[in-house]
């Protein structure tokens, strides 16, 4: 009798071929996306989804082409917060078109398909053993979404990840080394300790850690127009990656999220300015990554001119301008 190791290849199941085909569809579908950024934490309840959406809004306000993939399939919140809850997915000429927010951000979220009163179910003949196959089904679904939707030409595709340090590593493995990670914490020793584990786990792989954002860093008191302490700031846990900024909690922001209204009316508040600062830091970090990659490629090919594709991509009207963040800064100075 033949054993498992006597079977050549995948035993005629075409599993390997199907996986390769899906990977090709994903690669082709994301070919026009300049940067992939996964927003994670390891800790739940730190505001990853809120930060993802409003960072996307701050970047979109600069003219960048942005989309969000809500990868928390059984706890989706982007549909409600971005105002695309109940939006229809319309088939295009080749793939499915993404719903868009009022300010033009493409959003995929299970919240557009499944009511909040229902959960995402994966049918299976095996009962009581969901832990052995659910993650596989979820990542297979993620692959189908990446391959089936029309992502088009984007400066940035942001993944809103589910909580869990081990899930963060699984997504890093699935999305590949091209994806950079932005982590979110709050000024709490417990939260920072869990995020530190995510940092340690991701540091063992090829994905770049752009840094972290400290969310809920105080709260904005509208009556006294000041930032008040919300947590006792931790002093011992060092995350050992750059801090891209701190964002205070604003109850008005929570109200807007519940109603699916963007941040436009909060631009000149402390939370709006904090998000603008984080967006700028994120752009600078991404540009430095691209510039370093272009420089390395040029060193490997000294006979060829430096590629214009390098750090010159973050530009709305000409996908390929390295001056996006510098133009924004110049515009600010001019406005003053």
N, C-alpha and C positions, 0 to 999 in steps of 0.2 A: 504494500500500500504506500502510495506517495505521501510524503509529509508536506507541511506548509512551505518549507524551503526548497522543495523540489519543483514548485510551480514557477514557470518562467514568466517574468514580467508581472502583469496584473491579472493573469489567468483569463484573458479575453474580455475582461469587464470594461476596458477602455477608460478606466478611472484616471490613469496618468494622462492620457490624451485629452480627456475632458478638462482636467485641471489646467493643462497647458493652454487649451483653447480659451478657457475663462481668463487666465492671466494675460493672454494676448488681447482679448477684448478690453480688459481693464486698462492695460498699457496704452492701447490705441485711444480709448475714451478719455484718458487723462493727458494725452499728448500736448494739448493746448494749455495745460495748467502750469503756471510758472512755479508756484510754491505750494506745498502741502504742509499744513500745520495742524497737529492734533492738540487739542486743549484737554488736559487731563488733570488728575490730582492723586487718586488713590483714596481720598477721603470724600465721602458724600456730604452734601449740604454746604459746600463752600462757595457756591455761586458760579460754577463752571459755565453753565448754560447762559446765565445772564451776562457774564463777562464775554463769552463767545459772541453773542448776538450784538452787544453794544460796541465791542471792538470792531466787529464787521461793519457796523454802522459808521463808526468814526473813520474807518478806512474807505468806505464807500463815499463818504462826504468829500474825500480828497480826489474822487474820480476813479478810484481803482475798481477793477472788476472782481467781485467777491461772490462766493457761494458758501453755503453751510450744509454739511451732512450731519444730521442728528443721528449719531450711532447708538444712542441709548434706546433700543427698539422697544423695550417694555416700560420705559419711563420717559417717553419723549415729551419735551416741553417747548421745543423751538417753534412748532406749529402755532401754538397759542400765543407765545410771546412775540412772534414776528408777524402775526396777523394772517397766516395762511391756513388756519384751521378750517378743514372742510374744502380746501382748494382742490380743483380737479387736475389730474395728471393727463395732459393732452399728448397723444402720440404725434411725433414729428415725422419728417420724411424718412429718417432712419432710426431714431431713438425717441425716448419720451422727454418732452420739454419739462423743465423745472418750474414750479410755481415761483412767483417773485413777490417780494415785499413792495410796499409803496415807493421805497427809494431804490429799488432795482436789485436787491440781493436775492440770488437764487437759493431756495431752501428745500431740502428734502427732509421730511420728518414723518415718522409713522403716525404722528398726531393728526396728519392730514387725511389719513386713511381709516384709523381706528378710533372710535369715540373714547373719551376718558373713562367711561364706565366699563370698558372692555379691555382685556389683555391680549397680547399677541400669543397665539397658540401654534405650536408645531406638532402636527399630527404624527403619531407613531404607533406601531403595533406593539412596541415594548412598553409595558406599563410599570411604573415605579422605578425606572432606570433612567430618568431624564437627565441626570447628571452626567451620564456617559455620552450623550449625543447632542445635548442642547447647544453647547458652545459651538460644536461643528456646524449645526444648522444655522446658527446666528451668523457665523463668518461666511457660510455659503450664501446666505441672503445678502450680506454686505457686498460680496463679490458680484452678485447679480445686479444690485443697485448701481454699483460703480460702472458696470459694463452696459447697463440698459438705458441710463439717463444721458441726456445731452448736456455735458458740462461745458463744452465749447472753449473759447479762449478766456482764461481767467488769470488774474494776477495772483489770487490766493484762494485755495479751497480749504476751509476750516472744518475739522472733525470735532464735534462735541461728543466726547467719550463718556461712557457710563463710569460710575465709581468703582473702585477696587484696584489695589496696587497690582494684583496679578492680571487683571483685565487690561491694564495699561500696557503691560509687557506683551500680552497676547496681540493687542492691536499694533504695537510696534513691529512685531514679527510679521503680521499679516500685511500691513501697509508698506513694509520695506524700508530700506535705508534712506530713501528719498524724502521721507516724512520727518519733519522736525517737530519737537514737542515743547509746548508751553504749559507749565504746571501752575495750579492755583492753590493757594492756601489761605488761611485766616490767622490772625495773631493769637493763636491758641497752641499751647505745647502739644496737646493731643493731635490736633490737625497737622501741625508741622512735623511731628514725629512720623505720622503715616506718609506724608508727602516725602519725607527724607528716605523712606523705604522705596518709594517710586523712583527717586533720584538714583539710589544705589542700584536698583534693578536695571533701569534704562542705561546707566553708565557702562554696563557690561556689554551693550550692543552697539551697533553702528549708527543709531539715530542721534542726531544732534539735539542737545538740550539748549533751547534758546534762553531759558531762564524761568523765573516764576513771578507771579503777581500776588501781592498780599491784598486779598479782598476783605471788605468789612473792616478796614483799618480805621476804626472810629465811626461815629455816625454824624450826619449833618443835621444840626439843630437849626431849623428854619426860623424859629422865633428869635434866636440870638445870633443867627448867621455865623456859627462857629462849629468846628469839628470837636465833638466830645468823645472821650474814651468809651469804647465798647467792650474791650477785653483788656486784661492785664498783659502787656506786651511780653512775649517770651524772650528770655535772655540766653538760653543755653543751646537750643537747637539751631545749628548752622547748616543750611541747605547746600552750601558749597557750589551754588550756581548763581548767575547774576540775577538781581532783583530788578525787574523792568518797571516797577512802580507799585504804589499803594493806592487803593480805591476805597473811599469811605462808603458806608451804607447810607442810602437816602430812601426813606419810605415812599417818596414820590416816584422813584425809579421802580420800586416794586409794584406800585399802582399802575404805571404805564405798561409794565410787563404783563400784568394780569389782563389788561385790555388790548394788548397787541398794538401799542402805540410806540413809535420810535423815539429816540432820545433827543430829537431836534430842539424841543423846548427847554431842555436841561443843559444845553451846550455851555452856557456861561455860569453854571453852578460848580461847586467843588468837585462833584462826581463827574460832571461833563469834562472839566479841565483835566481831571486825573485820567480819564479814559483817553483823552487826546494825547496825553503824555505817554501812556503805555503804548498806544498805537504808533507813535513816533519811534519809541524804543524798539518795538517789534520790527518796524520797517528798517531801522538802522541795522539791527541784528541780521535780518534776512539779506540785506544788501551786502553786509560784510561777508556772509557765507558765500554768496554768489560770486563776489569779487575774488575771494580766496580760491574758489573752484576754477574760475576763469584763469587766474594767474597760474594755478597748478597745471591746467591744461596747456597753457602757452609755454610753460617750461618743458613740458613733454614734447611739444611741437614747435621748436624755436623758429622753424622755417616758415610758419604760417602766421598771419596777422592775428591779433587778439580778436576773439569773437565778439560781435556786437550783441550777442545774446546774453552775455554775462550779467552784470549788475544793472544793465540798462532795461530791465523788463518792467519795473514798477512804474508804469506810466499809463494813464487811461486811454489817451487817443493814439499813442504810438507805443504798442506793447514792446518796450525795449528801451526805456529811458532810465538811466541810472540816477537821474536827478530828481526823482519824485520827492523825497523827503527834503532835499535842499530847497526845491522850489516852494514847498509848503512853508519852510522856515523863512524864506525870503518874503513870501506873501505876508506872513505874520509881522515881520519887521516893517513892511511897507504900510500895513494897516495901522500900525502904531503912529 
